Structure formats: C-alpha cells, structure tokens
C-alpha cells in the first residue's frame, strides 16, 4: 500500500507492507538513531515525535503514521544540542544505547513543561530505561541545563 | 509479532463493524497489547479517522471517544477535577508517556484485562460502554460479558454527587500493578473496585452501611476488612493471594481516610 508522511520536514512517499512498523520504515529511510530495544513497548529506545507528541515507533504501524509529521533525532539536532552536553558532563552516557530515546523524550518534556521539577522530570522520563546509570546522571544533567538557563 | 495482510482506515462505524464480523480481522486500537501476540490478521481495522479521539463534557456526563489515549485521560482537567485526580492516578504509572500517547481507552476497556488500571478506575464511576450495535451497557456488566464482534464507540461517565480515590501497589513505577484499588462515594454510597487480583476487577459496595455514620479510623478499618473479605484474590509471579488480600486492606483503609480528608493526591 502507498503512504505519504513528512519525515524531519521532508515529504516521503513509499509503498509499504501493511504490517510494517514505523521503526523499520524510519531506519530504512536512514534514521538510525531510532533503535529497537525491548520489543515490549517498555524501554523508550525507539521514541520519535508524531505531530510533536512522543510515541513508540516499535509499536505503531507506519500505515497509521501516513499523513502525519514524524520527527527523529536526526531532525532535531539543534534543539538537542542545547542540553546533551550537560548530560554528557554528568557521565550519564555510559554505553549510550538509551541516549537517543532519552534525548527525544527530554525534548518532548521541555516543550510541554519548560521548567519541570525533579519529580516531573522523573515522571516524564519513566518510560525510558537505562541499564547503566541508575538515572541520576540524566536527572543531574537536565537539572544543570535548566539551572544554566536561569543563570543567564 | 503478528502479521497483517491488509490495513484499512474505516471511514464509518458501519464499515468498521462490517469488517469486524470476519474472524480473521481485528480492530487494532492502540496496538500495544495486540503487538505482543502472534498470529495472522487478515485486515487490521483502524478507527483513527472516525473522530473518536475527543473527550466531551457537559453538565450531565463525560463522553470519551474510543480512540482517546491514556495520556489525554491523564491530562484532562474536567475529568480529573470530577474524579479528584483518580483518573490521572490510575494511568500515570502505565509504562511511560510515549506508551500512554498510543494506548487507547477503547482498547483498554475492550480487552477487560485483569491488570487494567483503566478498567478498575472507570468501574468505580457511573460508567457505560457505548457499543455500536448493542448500545449502552453499564461497565460493571460489560466487564464480565464474553468477547464478541461489536465495537466500542465511546465510554460514557455520568456525573453525580461523587468523590473518588485511586491507588495501586507496584513493585516499581511502570510495572503492572500487584493490586489496584478504586474507591467511590456516589450519592452517599461507598464502593470499592479491586483490580489486578490478578483477575478482572471486582467491586464491593457498602451494603452493610459500615460508613453510614461517617469515616473514622474504626469505620475505615472495618470497611477495608469487609472489602478484603469479599474480594477473591489469586497468586501469580507478582504476588501471592495472601499478600494481595493484605494490600486490599491497606489501600482501602488509606483511601477511605483520604476521601474523608479530601486529599486525593
């Protein structure tokens, strides 16, 4: 079947199988930041924005995404660059595998709530699993970024 | 993983219903639970073009489209004001925001899953399932109907003079609940709905008028014991029947005391 969607600002038309998942479509179109993790819709590794809302691309048919606007980390480099250095400075990136999903969901969080409390950060990012860091590094990094904005 | 031969965005409820009469076809809902299964689906029926993704509120009721996501429920000011945040508390620990942006109330209610926070919470309200062919059915009744080939159009919550409370016990945030406890006081009548027993939610009303003279430590304890005595629990990898029964007492007692104080955080 034919679909058309907007991927990182560019209109894409393709012929797909009915059961193709959005994650496989995105990787086929060069968005390799989108990774397959748990396969049970739990880890957040495959997070992308659909119409500016974070979703799990491993759990959505690309057919359903037809007509919608999809953003991956490849299309949000500038927005991500504002805070990823703060996370790296805290040593939160160890193996780095969870990082793209974390960054995507952090972008969604900061768009919805530009000045979150620590509890609000923990709640919003609860669907992103990290097996290296225990989450404190990510939290410290985001907090450091938010504090730096207040100090400007 | 399931395999799907054909994908159709239904353009009318009649089209969705007609397609759904064939056993090999499935309405996909949010697709999160469906994806965890296996097998072959001939036609995946998607309701996403039917405008069922809104929550409408008037003086009498909330009308919640089948495609409304759990995240919409979590953030809806009217619904959470009416339920003392019980709806938000019921869904906020269901995996993560990304998951809740996909999972739908229609899929959650249709599945009638034992672990469902959504079913447990909405059973505590004066809720109805609007089925395309069968019409309005009380949720407390629908929860125990056999699966058929009808489809959920909306969930209706009728407003009343009411107060609600929701709490659950989880091994950790984002996990399935070990036990879930929704409490309501509708027009003066208290009811406890217990989910994740681990079977489908069951409810117990205060038919012995334990709380008739008001809530204090003794009446809250007595009602909690009454609920625990009247709800059958079972064991699975998350907890034993005995542990669940103990948790029912604790969550019911705490919840009832919170309802007295009006603190539903």
Boltz contact constraints between the chains, C-beta under 6 A:
constraints:
  - contact:
      token1: [A, 18]
      token2: [B, 4]
      max_distance: 6.0
  - contact:
      token1: [A, 18]
      token2: [B, 6]
      max_distance: 6.0
  - contact:
      token1: [A, 18]
      token2: [B, 7]
      max_distance: 6.0
  - contact:
      token1: [A, 19]
      token2: [B, 3]
      max_distance: 6.0
  - contact:
      token1: [A, 19]
      token2: [B, 4]
      max_distance: 6.0
  - contact:
      token1: [A, 41]
      token2: [B, 32]
      max_distance: 6.0
  - contact:
      token1: [A, 41]
      token2: [B, 99]
      max_distance: 6.0
  - contact:
      token1: [A, 42]
      token2: [B, 95]
      max_distance: 6.0
  - contact:
      token1: [A, 44]
      token2: [B, 96]
      max_distance: 6.0
  - contact:
      token1: [A, 44]
      token2: [B, 98]
      max_distance: 6.0
  - contact:
      token1: [A, 47]
      token2: [B, 98]
      max_distance: 6.0
  - contact:
      token1: [A, 53]
      token2: [B, 101]
      max_distance: 6.0
  - contact:
      token1: [A, 54]
      token2: [B, 97]
      max_distance: 6.0
  - contact:
      token1: [A, 54]
      token2: [B, 98]
      max_distance: 6.0
  - contact:
      token1: [A, 55]
      token2: [B, 98]
      max_distance: 6.0
  - contact:
      token1: [A, 55]
      token2: [B, 101]
      max_distance: 6.0
  - contact:
      token1: [A, 55]
      token2: [B, 102]
      max_distance: 6.0
  - contact:
      token1: [A, 56]
      token2: [B, 98]
      max_distance: 6.0
  - contact:
      token1: [A, 59]
      token2: [B, 32]
      max_distance: 6.0
  - contact:
      token1: [A, 59]
      token2: [B, 35]
      max_distance: 6.0
  - contact:
      token1: [A, 59]
      token2: [B, 102]
      max_distance: 6.0
  - contact:
      token1: [A, 63]
      token2: [B, 7]
      max_distance: 6.0
  - contact:
      token1: [A, 64]
      token2: [B, 46]
      max_distance: 6.0
  - contact:
      token1: [A, 124]
      token2: [B, 97]
      max_distance: 6.0
  - contact:
      token1: [A, 126]
      token2: [B, 96]
      max_distance: 6.0
  - contact:
      token1: [A, 126]
      token2: [B, 173]
      max_distance: 6.0
  - contact:
      token1: [A, 126]
      token2: [B, 174]
      max_distance: 6.0
  - contact:
      token1: [A, 127]
      token2: [B, 95]
      max_distance: 6.0
  - contact:
      token1: [A, 127]
      token2: [B, 96]
      max_distance: 6.0
  - contact:
      token1: [A, 127]
      token2: [B, 97]
      max_distance: 6.0
  - contact:
      token1: [A, 127]
      token2: [B, 98]
      max_distance: 6.0
  - contact:
      token1: [A, 127]
      token2: [B, 99]
      max_distance: 6.0
